[in-house]
Amino acid sequence: MEQIDAHKCFGGWQRRYTHESKVCDCTMTFAVFLPPQAEQGPVPAVYYLSGLTCTDENFVNKAGAQRVAAELGLALIAPDTSPRGHNLPGEDDSYDFGSAAGFYVNATQPPWAGKYNMYDYVVEELPALIKSEFAATVSDKASIMGHSMGGHGALVIGLRNADRYASVSAFSPIVAPGQVPWGHKALGGYLGDDRAAWRDYDATALVEDGKRFPGPAPLIDQGLDDGFLEEQLRPELLEDAAKAAGIEVSVRHQPGYDHSYFFIATFMEDHLRHHGKALLG
Ligand SMILES: N[C@@H](CCC(=O)N[C@@H](CSC=O)C(=O)NCC(=O)O)C(=O)O
């Protein structure tokens, strides 16, 4: 692991690293914010999964999360959104597939299989690296959140790993990739045409299939002026599935807000306090 950037921030440190990833078969980049409390001993972590077109840097530079994380004593861990540099055919042809669009799945289809394994990267490899390299500053306790494609990733990873995360939240998530164009393209490309295989990466289908969120009801914020709301995000599909399953999901419909980091920054404090309560009591 190599540190490639570091800035003191709200009494803590915003750092950036590269490392060799086995599961993605390439060099990966991620960011870590360590609050001042980490100097006294390990603090819990909140993982943030970004959306289409992002790197680890969008969240770090635009979400405004560090001030509250420093107040609460939470580490923030932001991975990249896909493997990089494989030069696979079609990898850089569109914003919603390939580079910066890993969709937090383990690909089974050539040429993506064996490389586009962002699910295993986020759930297994990155936490193992954090455990080995940050043992003095970051504890095993973790929560997860994300935006759009990353909101989908956070909901799916939380539902499939309820024992590993204390809480889940999302900003404008793709709640049912099996039912929207972004998801059809990504899940079809990475997993193939058998839609049964898509259900493992679809929060709405996972709830229908009996999976349950860890901790408190997941907090979801959705801007009502979001240009992707009706075609790609469709939060009502998860709300309906949760209602049918008899589980609580806290979806807040925010008038006037769009899909941007201005929206995310507005409600970031609420999300960090949601996770802080679950992680710190
Ligand atoms: N075609 C658009 C879409 C890009 C976009 O809106 N990306 C969002 C995430 S969308 C779902 O995953 C984003 O977070 N962008 C980065 C940012 O800093 O705002 C385009 O290419 O503009």
Ligand as a Chemical Component Dictionary entry (heavy atoms), coordinates in Angstrom:
data_LIG
# 
_chem_comp.id                   LIG 
_chem_comp.type                 NON-POLYMER 
_chem_comp.pdbx_formal_charge   0 
_chem_comp.three_letter_code    LIG 
# 
loop_
_chem_comp_atom.comp_id 
_chem_comp_atom.atom_id 
_chem_comp_atom.alt_atom_id 
_chem_comp_atom.type_symbol 
_chem_comp_atom.charge 
_chem_comp_atom.model_Cartn_x 
_chem_comp_atom.model_Cartn_y 
_chem_comp_atom.model_Cartn_z 
_chem_comp_atom.pdbx_ordinal 
LIG N1  N1  N 0 -24.505 11.276 -17.745 1  
LIG C1  C1  C 0 -24.266 12.000 -16.571 2  
LIG C2  C2  C 0 -24.368 11.099 -15.353 3  
LIG C3  C3  C 0 -23.310 11.289 -14.336 4  
LIG C4  C4  C 0 -23.817 11.488 -12.929 5  
LIG O1  O1  O 0 -24.800 12.164 -12.665 6  
LIG N2  N2  N 0 -23.103 10.865 -12.003 7  
LIG C5  C5  C 0 -23.455 10.959 -10.628 8  
LIG C6  C6  C 0 -23.808 9.594  -10.125 9  
LIG S1  S1  S 0 -25.120 8.918  -11.123 10 
LIG C7  C7  C 0 -25.408 7.354  -10.508 11 
LIG O2  O2  O 0 -24.637 6.573  -10.138 12 
LIG C8  C8  C 0 -22.278 11.556 -9.864  13 
LIG O3  O3  O 0 -22.112 11.318 -8.683  14 
LIG N3  N3  N 0 -21.469 12.352 -10.561 15 
LIG C9  C9  C 0 -20.250 12.912 -10.009 16 
LIG C10 C10 C 0 -20.381 14.265 -9.400  17 
LIG O4  O4  O 0 -19.374 14.731 -8.813  18 
LIG O5  O5  O 0 -21.474 14.885 -9.444  19 
LIG C11 C11 C 0 -22.963 12.732 -16.722 20 
LIG O6  O6  O 0 -21.993 12.138 -17.218 21 
LIG O7  O7  O 0 -22.931 13.901 -16.367 22 
# 
loop_
_chem_comp_bond.comp_id 
_chem_comp_bond.atom_id_1 
_chem_comp_bond.atom_id_2 
_chem_comp_bond.value_order 
_chem_comp_bond.pdbx_ordinal 
LIG N1  C1  SING 1  
LIG C1  C2  SING 2  
LIG C1  C11 SING 3  
LIG C2  C3  SING 4  
LIG C3  C4  SING 5  
LIG C4  O1  DOUB 6  
LIG C4  N2  SING 7  
LIG N2  C5  SING 8  
LIG C5  C6  SING 9  
LIG C5  C8  SING 10 
LIG C6  S1  SING 11 
LIG S1  C7  SING 12 
LIG C7  O2  DOUB 13 
LIG C8  O3  DOUB 14 
LIG C8  N3  SING 15 
LIG N3  C9  SING 16 
LIG C9  C10 SING 17 
LIG C10 O4  DOUB 18 
LIG C10 O5  SING 19 
LIG C11 O6  DOUB 20 
LIG C11 O7  SING 21 
# 
